[in-house]
Amino acid sequence: VARQIQDAVEAWLRQEARRVIGALLESTAQHLGCRVPDWAFSFSTQADWVQQHDNGSLRFNWRLIEQSPGFIEQTVVVAVERMASNGAGAGMTADLWSMPE
């Protein structure tokens, strides 16, 4: 029973992460006048909060949802701003926001 509860909570957190990060990406891109980048989650325990890949996509650590709303928003905004200023697909892979040690 404990494992079922844990699995259900994790599934809900992942759904919430997709909803929150997706909405922030859309509103930030709209505000900056750029396209919403392709994005996905990283489920690695060693992944940074967000990485920009050379194809212009973003990969967010799904556990970002466990941080404060302000930190989540700041992380998403910084990622989209950097993509917009560098141009999507600028031939780089960057760790934009590292996880604390």
DAHUZI-V670999 format. One record per residue. RES is the residue in three letters. SS is DSSP state (~ for helix, > for strand, _ for the rest). PSI is psi in whole degrees, 0 to 359 (* if undefined). D_FIRST is the distance of its C-alpha to the first C-alpha in Angstrom with 2 decimals. Layout:
# DAHUZI-V670999
RES,SS,PSI,D_FIRST / RES,SS,PSI,D_FIRST
This chain:
# DAHUZI-V670999
VAL,_,318,0.00 / ALA,~,320,3.82 / ARG,~,322,5.42 / GLN,~,321,5.11 / ILE,~,315,6.34 / GLN,~,314,8.69 / ASP,~,319,9.92 / ALA,~,318,10.64 / VAL,~,317,12.44 / GLU,~,320,14.32 / ALA,~,318,15.38 / TRP,~,317,16.65 / LEU,~,319,18.48 / ARG,~,319,20.11 / GLN,~,316,21.28 / GLU,~,319,22.61 / ALA,~,315,24.34 / ARG,~,318,26.01 / ARG,~,310,27.16 / VAL,~,310,28.50 / ILE,~,319,30.15 / GLY,~,316,31.55 / ALA,~,319,33.11 / LEU,~,320,34.58 / LEU,~,314,36.03 / GLU,~,312,37.65 / SER,~,323,39.15 / THR,~,315,40.38 / ALA,~,319,41.96 / GLN,~,315,43.59 / HIS,~,321,44.95 / LEU,~,351,46.39 / GLY,_,32,47.70 / CYS,_,172,45.97 / ARG,_,156,43.60 / VAL,_,124,39.83 / PRO,_,155,39.02 / ASP,_,143,36.78 / TRP,>,161,33.57 / ALA,>,174,30.25 / PHE,>,150,27.39 / SER,>,137,27.26 / PHE,_,11,23.95 / SER,_,139,25.78 / THR,_,344,25.00 / GLN,_,0,28.77 / ALA,_,147,29.89 / ASP,_,171,32.01 / TRP,_,320,31.16 / VAL,>,143,33.48 / GLN,>,141,35.89 / GLN,>,131,38.80 / HIS,_,160,39.76 / ASP,_,345,43.29 / ASN,_,5,42.58 / GLY,_,3,41.91 / SER,_,159,38.16 / LEU,>,146,35.71 / ARG,>,117,32.45 / PHE,>,140,30.14 / ASN,>,124,27.38 / TRP,~,338,24.35 / ARG,~,358,23.35 / LEU,~,329,26.56 / ILE,~,341,24.59 / GLU,~,356,23.35 / GLN,_,175,27.03 / SER,_,152,29.20 / PRO,~,322,30.52 / GLY,~,320,34.01 / PHE,~,319,33.14 / ILE,~,311,31.43 / GLU,~,314,34.52 / GLN,~,319,36.91 / THR,~,315,35.29 / VAL,~,315,35.50 / VAL,~,313,39.02 / VAL,~,317,40.32 / ALA,~,313,39.02 / VAL,~,320,40.67 / GLU,~,317,43.83 / ARG,~,321,44.25 / MET,~,316,43.81 / ALA,~,320,46.37 / SER,~,328,48.82 / ASN,~,343,48.50 / GLY,_,129,48.34 / ALA,_,137,45.39 / GLY,_,39,45.75 / ALA,_,15,48.11 / GLY,_,35,47.64 / MET,_,155,45.31 / THR,_,125,41.81 / ALA,>,138,41.03 / ASP,>,105,38.25 / LEU,>,331,38.78 / TRP,>,104,36.37 / SER,_,149,35.03 / MET,_,145,31.87 / PRO,_,148,32.73 / GLU,_,*,32.87
